[in-house]
């Protein structure tokens, strides 16, 4: 379990670093997240759970709602 925890922390830091680098480079930050649509849900028989598929959506801070979403994400991390 410790290995999975370290991998999760590493991924969260990566997201924060990408957004930070965008801001520092005066670029509009964006984040790719799994598409939360009915067609992008797949059943993982090995684990017996439903998971998101490979389709992604790009969210960016080009609007107020997009900026708020990114801020909530960073606050969570």
PDB file as gemmi writes it, atoms N, CA and C in Angstrom:
CRYST1    1.000    1.000    1.000  90.00  90.00  90.00 P 1                      
ATOM      1  N   UNK A   1       0.825  -1.201   0.000  1.00  0.00           N  
ATOM      2  CA  UNK A   1       0.000   0.000   0.000  1.00  0.00           C  
ATOM      3  C   UNK A   1       0.865   1.259   0.000  1.00  0.00           C  
ATOM      4  N   UNK A   2       1.994   1.214   0.652  1.00  0.00           N  
ATOM      5  CA  UNK A   2       2.881   2.371   0.721  1.00  0.00           C  
ATOM      6  C   UNK A   2       3.338   2.794  -0.672  1.00  0.00           C  
ATOM      7  N   UNK A   3       3.577   1.836  -1.544  1.00  0.00           N  
ATOM      8  CA  UNK A   3       4.013   2.136  -2.914  1.00  0.00           C  
ATOM      9  C   UNK A   3       2.923   2.904  -3.666  1.00  0.00           C  
ATOM     10  N   UNK A   4       1.668   2.486  -3.496  1.00  0.00           N  
ATOM     11  CA  UNK A   4       0.549   3.172  -4.150  1.00  0.00           C  
ATOM     12  C   UNK A   4       0.385   4.588  -3.610  1.00  0.00           C  
ATOM     13  N   UNK A   5       0.595   4.743  -2.318  1.00  0.00           N  
ATOM     14  CA  UNK A   5       0.472   6.066  -1.700  1.00  0.00           C  
ATOM     15  C   UNK A   5       1.530   7.017  -2.255  1.00  0.00           C  
ATOM     16  N   UNK A   6       2.764   6.531  -2.374  1.00  0.00           N  
ATOM     17  CA  UNK A   6       3.838   7.366  -2.925  1.00  0.00           C  
ATOM     18  C   UNK A   6       3.555   7.736  -4.374  1.00  0.00           C  
ATOM     19  N   UNK A   7       3.012   6.788  -5.150  1.00  0.00           N  
ATOM     20  CA  UNK A   7       2.683   7.059  -6.553  1.00  0.00           C  
ATOM     21  C   UNK A   7       1.584   8.114  -6.652  1.00  0.00           C  
ATOM     22  N   UNK A   8       0.587   8.037  -5.775  1.00  0.00           N  
ATOM     23  CA  UNK A   8      -0.504   9.021  -5.782  1.00  0.00           C  
ATOM     24  C   UNK A   8       0.017  10.412  -5.427  1.00  0.00           C  
ATOM     25  N   UNK A   9       0.880  10.484  -4.432  1.00  0.00           N  
ATOM     26  CA  UNK A   9       1.452  11.773  -4.035  1.00  0.00           C  
ATOM     27  C   UNK A   9       2.285  12.349  -5.166  1.00  0.00           C  
ATOM     28  N   UNK A  10       3.051  11.502  -5.834  1.00  0.00           N  
ATOM     29  CA  UNK A  10       3.877  11.948  -6.961  1.00  0.00           C  
ATOM     30  C   UNK A  10       3.002  12.524  -8.078  1.00  0.00           C  
ATOM     31  N   UNK A  11       1.873  11.878  -8.371  1.00  0.00           N  
ATOM     32  CA  UNK A  11       0.965  12.370  -9.415  1.00  0.00           C  
ATOM     33  C   UNK A  11       0.323  13.698  -9.023  1.00  0.00           C  
ATOM     34  N   UNK A  12      -0.048  13.843  -7.753  1.00  0.00           N  
ATOM     35  CA  UNK A  12      -0.644  15.107  -7.302  1.00  0.00           C  
ATOM     36  C   UNK A  12       0.364  16.246  -7.391  1.00  0.00           C  
ATOM     37  N   UNK A  13       1.606  15.975  -7.014  1.00  0.00           N  
ATOM     38  CA  UNK A  13       2.642  17.002  -7.125  1.00  0.00           C  
ATOM     39  C   UNK A  13       2.867  17.385  -8.580  1.00  0.00           C  
ATOM     40  N   UNK A  14       2.783  16.405  -9.468  1.00  0.00           N  
ATOM     41  CA  UNK A  14       2.970  16.670 -10.896  1.00  0.00           C  
ATOM     42  C   UNK A  14       1.900  17.634 -11.411  1.00  0.00           C  
ATOM     43  N   UNK A  15       0.662  17.436 -10.998  1.00  0.00           N  
ATOM     44  CA  UNK A  15      -0.433  18.324 -11.406  1.00  0.00           C  
ATOM     45  C   UNK A  15      -0.168  19.741 -10.908  1.00  0.00           C  
ATOM     46  N   UNK A  16       0.205  19.860  -9.638  1.00  0.00           N  
ATOM     47  CA  UNK A  16       0.478  21.184  -9.060  1.00  0.00           C  
ATOM     48  C   UNK A  16       1.650  21.861  -9.770  1.00  0.00           C  
ATOM     49  N   UNK A  17       2.696  21.103 -10.083  1.00  0.00           N  
ATOM     50  CA  UNK A  17       3.860  21.670 -10.765  1.00  0.00           C  
ATOM     51  C   UNK A  17       3.513  22.158 -12.169  1.00  0.00           C  
ATOM     52  N   UNK A  18       2.674  21.401 -12.882  1.00  0.00           N  
ATOM     53  CA  UNK A  18       2.277  21.810 -14.231  1.00  0.00           C  
ATOM     54  C   UNK A  18       1.521  23.131 -14.197  1.00  0.00           C  
ATOM     55  N   UNK A  19       0.592  23.260 -13.262  1.00  0.00           N  
ATOM     56  CA  UNK A  19      -0.177  24.503 -13.154  1.00  0.00           C  
ATOM     57  C   UNK A  19       0.740  25.651 -12.731  1.00  0.00           C  
ATOM     58  N   UNK A  20       1.630  25.395 -11.793  1.00  0.00           N  
ATOM     59  CA  UNK A  20       2.583  26.420 -11.350  1.00  0.00           C  
ATOM     60  C   UNK A  20       3.459  26.879 -12.513  1.00  0.00           C  
ATOM     61  N   UNK A  21       3.983  25.926 -13.285  1.00  0.00           N  
ATOM     62  CA  UNK A  21       4.838  26.271 -14.426  1.00  0.00           C  
ATOM     63  C   UNK A  21       4.083  27.085 -15.468  1.00  0.00           C  
ATOM     64  N   UNK A  22       2.809  26.747 -15.693  1.00  0.00           N  
ATOM     65  CA  UNK A  22       1.999  27.536 -16.623  1.00  0.00           C  
ATOM     66  C   UNK A  22       1.871  28.974 -16.126  1.00  0.00           C  
ATOM     67  N   UNK A  23       1.563  29.133 -14.845  1.00  0.00           N  
ATOM     68  CA  UNK A  23       1.408  30.478 -14.284  1.00  0.00           C  
ATOM     69  C   UNK A  23       2.718  31.254 -14.332  1.00  0.00           C  
ATOM     70  N   UNK A  24       3.808  30.596 -13.988  1.00  0.00           N  
ATOM     71  CA  UNK A  24       5.102  31.268 -13.998  1.00  0.00           C  
ATOM     72  C   UNK A  24       5.509  31.661 -15.418  1.00  0.00           C  
ATOM     73  N   UNK A  25       5.133  30.850 -16.403  1.00  0.00           N  
ATOM     74  CA  UNK A  25       5.451  31.154 -17.790  1.00  0.00           C  
ATOM     75  C   UNK A  25       4.422  32.058 -18.449  1.00  0.00           C  
ATOM     76  N   UNK A  26       3.509  32.604 -17.637  1.00  0.00           N  
ATOM     77  CA  UNK A  26       2.459  33.516 -18.121  1.00  0.00           C  
ATOM     78  C   UNK A  26       1.570  32.869 -19.184  1.00  0.00           C  
ATOM     79  N   UNK A  27       1.320  31.567 -19.000  1.00  0.00           N  
ATOM     80  CA  UNK A  27       0.399  30.824 -19.865  1.00  0.00           C  
ATOM     81  C   UNK A  27      -0.869  30.531 -19.068  1.00  0.00           C  
ATOM     82  N   UNK A  28      -1.971  30.374 -19.772  1.00  0.00           N  
ATOM     83  CA  UNK A  28      -3.228  30.031 -19.112  1.00  0.00           C  
ATOM     84  C   UNK A  28      -3.147  28.567 -18.683  1.00  0.00           C  
ATOM     85  N   UNK A  29      -3.291  28.288 -17.377  1.00  0.00           N  
ATOM     86  CA  UNK A  29      -3.190  26.906 -16.912  1.00  0.00           C  
ATOM     87  C   UNK A  29      -4.329  26.050 -17.450  1.00  0.00           C  
ATOM     88  N   UNK A  30      -4.001  24.801 -17.723  1.00  0.00           N  
ATOM     89  CA  UNK A  30      -5.031  23.852 -18.137  1.00  0.00           C  
ATOM     90  C   UNK A  30      -4.724  22.495 -17.536  1.00  0.00           C  
ATOM     91  N   UNK A  31      -5.756  21.677 -17.438  1.00  0.00           N  
ATOM     92  CA  UNK A  31      -5.651  20.381 -16.794  1.00  0.00           C  
ATOM     93  C   UNK A  31      -6.484  19.381 -17.584  1.00  0.00           C  
ATOM     94  N   UNK A  32      -5.903  18.229 -17.884  1.00  0.00           N  
ATOM     95  CA  UNK A  32      -6.651  17.171 -18.558  1.00  0.00           C  
ATOM     96  C   UNK A  32      -7.207  16.225 -17.503  1.00  0.00           C  
ATOM     97  N   UNK A  33      -8.510  16.001 -17.563  1.00  0.00           N  
ATOM     98  CA  UNK A  33      -9.181  15.099 -16.624  1.00  0.00           C  
ATOM     99  C   UNK A  33     -10.003  14.092 -17.419  1.00  0.00           C  
ATOM    100  N   UNK A  34     -10.262  12.919 -16.840  1.00  0.00           N  
ATOM    101  CA  UNK A  34     -11.091  11.945 -17.549  1.00  0.00           C  
ATOM    102  C   UNK A  34     -12.467  12.531 -17.858  1.00  0.00           C  
ATOM    103  N   UNK A  35     -12.949  12.245 -19.038  1.00  0.00           N  
ATOM    104  CA  UNK A  35     -14.273  12.709 -19.440  1.00  0.00           C  
ATOM    105  C   UNK A  35     -15.327  11.961 -18.626  1.00  0.00           C  
ATOM    106  N   UNK A  36     -16.201  12.710 -17.959  1.00  0.00           N  
ATOM    107  CA  UNK A  36     -17.223  12.093 -17.111  1.00  0.00           C  
ATOM    108  C   UNK A  36     -18.525  11.949 -17.888  1.00  0.00           C  
ATOM    109  N   UNK A  37     -18.474  11.097 -18.908  1.00  0.00           N  
ATOM    110  CA  UNK A  37     -19.649  10.846 -19.729  1.00  0.00           C  
ATOM    111  C   UNK A  37     -20.012   9.370 -19.661  1.00  0.00           C  
ATOM    112  N   UNK A  38     -21.233   9.085 -19.988  1.00  0.00           N  
ATOM    113  CA  UNK A  38     -21.716   7.704 -19.961  1.00  0.00           C  
ATOM    114  C   UNK A  38     -20.900   6.806 -20.886  1.00  0.00           C  
ATOM    115  N   UNK A  39     -20.482   7.343 -22.020  1.00  0.00           N  
ATOM    116  CA  UNK A  39     -19.738   6.535 -22.989  1.00  0.00           C  
ATOM    117  C   UNK A  39     -18.287   6.293 -22.572  1.00  0.00           C  
ATOM    118  N   UNK A  40     -17.813   6.955 -21.530  1.00  0.00           N  
ATOM    119  CA  UNK A  40     -16.424   6.802 -21.100  1.00  0.00           C  
ATOM    120  C   UNK A  40     -16.302   5.991 -19.805  1.00  0.00           C  
ATOM    121  N   UNK A  41     -17.312   5.225 -19.471  1.00  0.00           N  
ATOM    122  CA  UNK A  41     -17.282   4.384 -18.282  1.00  0.00           C  
ATOM    123  C   UNK A  41     -17.078   2.938 -18.723  1.00  0.00           C  
ATOM    124  N   UNK A  42     -16.109   2.275 -18.080  1.00  0.00           N  
ATOM    125  CA  UNK A  42     -15.800   0.882 -18.420  1.00  0.00           C  
ATOM    126  C   UNK A  42     -15.763   0.051 -17.145  1.00  0.00           C  
ATOM    127  N   UNK A  43     -16.180  -1.200 -17.260  1.00  0.00           N  
ATOM    128  CA  UNK A  43     -16.141  -2.095 -16.105  1.00  0.00           C  
ATOM    129  C   UNK A  43     -14.803  -2.807 -16.067  1.00  0.00           C  
ATOM    130  N   UNK A  44     -14.116  -2.711 -14.944  1.00  0.00           N  
ATOM    131  CA  UNK A  44     -12.834  -3.389 -14.745  1.00  0.00           C  
ATOM    132  C   UNK A  44     -13.127  -4.722 -14.059  1.00  0.00           C  
ATOM    133  N   UNK A  45     -13.112  -5.798 -14.844  1.00  0.00           N  
ATOM    134  CA  UNK A  45     -13.467  -7.111 -14.304  1.00  0.00           C  
ATOM    135  C   UNK A  45     -12.473  -7.590 -13.255  1.00  0.00           C  
ATOM    136  N   UNK A  46     -11.226  -7.234 -13.418  1.00  0.00           N  
ATOM    137  CA  UNK A  46     -10.198  -7.672 -12.472  1.00  0.00           C  
ATOM    138  C   UNK A  46     -10.476  -7.167 -11.056  1.00  0.00           C  
ATOM    139  N   UNK A  47     -10.883  -5.892 -10.967  1.00  0.00           N  
ATOM    140  CA  UNK A  47     -11.142  -5.297  -9.658  1.00  0.00           C  
ATOM    141  C   UNK A  47     -12.633  -5.251  -9.305  1.00  0.00           C  
ATOM    142  N   UNK A  48     -13.483  -5.536 -10.283  1.00  0.00           N  
ATOM    143  CA  UNK A  48     -14.920  -5.547 -10.037  1.00  0.00           C  
ATOM    144  C   UNK A  48     -15.521  -4.175  -9.800  1.00  0.00           C  
ATOM    145  N   UNK A  49     -14.956  -3.150 -10.451  1.00  0.00           N  
ATOM    146  CA  UNK A  49     -15.462  -1.786 -10.282  1.00  0.00           C  
ATOM    147  C   UNK A  49     -15.590  -1.097 -11.640  1.00  0.00           C  
ATOM    148  N   UNK A  50     -16.371  -0.026 -11.667  1.00  0.00           N  
ATOM    149  CA  UNK A  50     -16.482   0.802 -12.864  1.00  0.00           C  
ATOM    150  C   UNK A  50     -15.397   1.863 -12.812  1.00  0.00           C  
ATOM    151  N   UNK A  51     -14.746   2.112 -13.950  1.00  0.00           N  
ATOM    152  CA  UNK A  51     -13.678   3.110 -14.026  1.00  0.00           C  
ATOM    153  C   UNK A  51     -13.880   3.981 -15.254  1.00  0.00           C  
ATOM    154  N   UNK A  52     -13.233   5.152 -15.227  1.00  0.00           N  
ATOM    155  CA  UNK A  52     -13.257   6.013 -16.400  1.00  0.00           C  
ATOM    156  C   UNK A  52     -12.407   5.394 -17.491  1.00  0.00           C  
ATOM    157  N   UNK A  53     -12.811   5.616 -18.742  1.00  0.00           N  
ATOM    158  CA  UNK A  53     -12.059   5.132 -19.890  1.00  0.00           C  
ATOM    159  C   UNK A  53     -10.928   6.079 -20.244  1.00  0.00           C  
ATOM    160  N   UNK A  54     -10.509   6.041 -21.505  1.00  0.00           N  
ATOM    161  CA  UNK A  54      -9.336   6.809 -21.924  1.00  0.00           C  
ATOM    162  C   UNK A  54      -9.671   8.209 -22.453  1.00  0.00           C  
ATOM    163  N   UNK A  55     -10.942   8.529 -22.634  1.00  0.00           N  
ATOM    164  CA  UNK A  55     -11.305   9.862 -23.127  1.00  0.00           C  
ATOM    165  C   UNK A  55     -11.028  10.919 -22.058  1.00  0.00           C  
ATOM    166  N   UNK A  56     -10.445  12.036 -22.485  1.00  0.00           N  
ATOM    167  CA  UNK A  56     -10.138  13.116 -21.548  1.00  0.00           C  
ATOM    168  C   UNK A  56     -10.764  14.424 -22.015  1.00  0.00           C  
ATOM    169  N   UNK A  57     -10.957  15.313 -21.062  1.00  0.00           N  
ATOM    170  CA  UNK A  57     -11.457  16.656 -21.315  1.00  0.00           C  
ATOM    171  C   UNK A  57     -10.416  17.635 -20.787  1.00  0.00           C  
ATOM    172  N   UNK A  58     -10.189  18.710 -21.517  1.00  0.00           N  
ATOM    173  CA  UNK A  58      -9.244  19.725 -21.064  1.00  0.00           C  
ATOM    174  C   UNK A  58     -10.007  20.847 -20.384  1.00  0.00           C  
ATOM    175  N   UNK A  59      -9.613  21.142 -19.155  1.00  0.00           N  
ATOM    176  CA  UNK A  59     -10.210  22.250 -18.418  1.00  0.00           C  
ATOM    177  C   UNK A  59      -9.147  23.324 -18.278  1.00  0.00           C  
ATOM    178  N   UNK A  60      -9.530  24.554 -18.533  1.00  0.00           N  
ATOM    179  CA  UNK A  60      -8.547  25.634 -18.453  1.00  0.00           C  
ATOM    180  C   UNK A  60      -9.124  26.823 -17.696  1.00  0.00           C  
ATOM    181  N   UNK A  61      -8.247  27.757 -17.387  1.00  0.00           N  
ATOM    182  CA  UNK A  61      -8.636  28.944 -16.629  1.00  0.00           C  
ATOM    183  C   UNK A  61      -8.984  30.099 -17.555  1.00  0.00           C  
ATOM    184  N   UNK A  62      -9.558  29.814 -18.717  1.00  0.00           N  
ATOM    185  CA  UNK A  62      -9.932  30.885 -19.637  1.00  0.00           C  
ATOM    186  C   UNK A  62     -11.228  31.573 -19.221  1.00  0.00           C  
ATOM    187  N   UNK A  63     -11.963  30.948 -18.308  1.00  0.00           N  
ATOM    188  CA  UNK A  63     -13.194  31.562 -17.806  1.00  0.00           C  
ATOM    189  C   UNK A  63     -13.146  31.562 -16.280  1.00  0.00           C  
ATOM    190  N   UNK A  64     -14.040  32.292 -15.673  1.00  0.00           N  
ATOM    191  CA  UNK A  64     -14.087  32.354 -14.215  1.00  0.00           C  
ATOM    192  C   UNK A  64     -14.375  30.983 -13.620  1.00  0.00           C  
ATOM    193  N   UNK A  65     -15.330  30.255 -14.195  1.00  0.00           N  
ATOM    194  CA  UNK A  65     -15.653  28.929 -13.649  1.00  0.00           C  
ATOM    195  C   UNK A  65     -14.481  27.966 -13.819  1.00  0.00           C  
ATOM    196  N   UNK A  66     -13.759  28.071 -14.923  1.00  0.00           N  
ATOM    197  CA  UNK A  66     -12.583  27.226 -15.128  1.00  0.00           C  
ATOM    198  C   UNK A  66     -11.483  27.543 -14.137  1.00  0.00           C  
ATOM    199  N   UNK A  67     -11.281  28.824 -13.866  1.00  0.00           N  
ATOM    200  CA  UNK A  67     -10.268  29.234 -12.889  1.00  0.00           C  
ATOM    201  C   UNK A  67     -10.642  28.746 -11.494  1.00  0.00           C  
ATOM    202  N   UNK A  68     -11.927  28.819 -11.149  1.00  0.00           N  
ATOM    203  CA  UNK A  68     -12.375  28.338  -9.845  1.00  0.00           C  
ATOM    204  C   UNK A  68     -12.161  26.833  -9.712  1.00  0.00           C  
ATOM    205  N   UNK A  69     -12.408  26.080 -10.791  1.00  0.00           N  
ATOM    206  CA  UNK A  69     -12.194  24.635 -10.767  1.00  0.00           C  
ATOM    207  C   UNK A  69     -10.727  24.318 -10.512  1.00  0.00           C  
ATOM    208  N   UNK A  70      -9.821  25.034 -11.192  1.00  0.00           N  
ATOM    209  CA  UNK A  70      -8.392  24.799 -10.991  1.00  0.00           C  
ATOM    210  C   UNK A  70      -7.971  25.163  -9.565  1.00  0.00           C  
ATOM    211  N   UNK A  71      -8.504  26.248  -9.033  1.00  0.00           N  
ATOM    212  CA  UNK A  71      -8.186  26.636  -7.657  1.00  0.00           C  
ATOM    213  C   UNK A  71      -8.659  25.586  -6.657  1.00  0.00           C  
ATOM    214  N   UNK A  72      -9.856  25.044  -6.866  1.00  0.00           N  
ATOM    215  CA  UNK A  72     -10.351  23.985  -5.978  1.00  0.00           C  
ATOM    216  C   UNK A  72      -9.459  22.751  -6.059  1.00  0.00           C  
ATOM    217  N   UNK A  73      -8.995  22.430  -7.266  1.00  0.00           N  
ATOM    218  CA  UNK A  73      -8.113  21.275  -7.445  1.00  0.00           C  
ATOM    219  C   UNK A  73      -6.816  21.472  -6.683  1.00  0.00           C  
ATOM    220  N   UNK A  74      -6.194  22.626  -6.840  1.00  0.00           N  
ATOM    221  CA  UNK A  74      -4.935  22.908  -6.159  1.00  0.00           C  
ATOM    222  C   UNK A  74      -5.137  22.947  -4.645  1.00  0.00           C  
ATOM    223  N   UNK A  75      -6.241  23.505  -4.188  1.00  0.00           N  
ATOM    224  CA  UNK A  75      -6.521  23.550  -2.751  1.00  0.00           C  
ATOM    225  C   UNK A  75      -6.626  22.137  -2.186  1.00  0.00           C  
ATOM    226  N   UNK A  76      -7.238  21.235  -2.950  1.00  0.00           N  
ATOM    227  CA  UNK A  76      -7.389  19.846  -2.520  1.00  0.00           C  
ATOM    228  C   UNK A  76      -6.039  19.159  -2.401  1.00  0.00           C  
ATOM    229  N   UNK A  77      -5.149  19.475  -3.330  1.00  0.00           N  
ATOM    230  CA  UNK A  77      -3.816  18.858  -3.318  1.00  0.00           C  
ATOM    231  C   UNK A  77      -3.045  19.391  -2.141  1.00  0.00           C  
TER     232      UNK A  77                                                      
END                                                                             
